[in-house]
């Protein structure tokens, strides 16, 4: 692992951070903050952008649309979006993964080749070829691997 840690974030990490959803909101916000500062290289798929918007806008409600778009615009300033192709869709559909959205994230992982996938549901990524952590698990792993503690940093 190089100096900057490349992370693929599952949709729920963005939702936890942007909507302040507990109990994971604080550590998810910290990951985004560290991405903004260049400590982490943060990735997600172009397909996840619509999911993030839909959830943040509470199903596309006009009253939440501008806020949801603003949140997406903010994270786009310091994240990388990976294209999601028809081959990726077909591979996810043909996979043995139970959850289609997670299978899609896994297809992106094979393109991005992250140091880790970060999700709120580690068990859903049991078939991943990459290390998978919750936000807090990521920080524990980085402390063990790099000797770096992020405990003193607050959002």
Secondary structure, DSSP 8 states (H G I E B T S, - for coil): --SSEEEEE-HHHHHHHHHT-TTTHHHHHHHHHHHHTTSEEEEEEHHHHHHHHHHHTTTT-HHHHHHHHHHHHHHHTTEEEE---HHHHHHHHTSS-S-HHHHHHHHHHHHH--SEEE-S-GGGGTT-SS-EE-HHHHHHHHHHHH----TT---
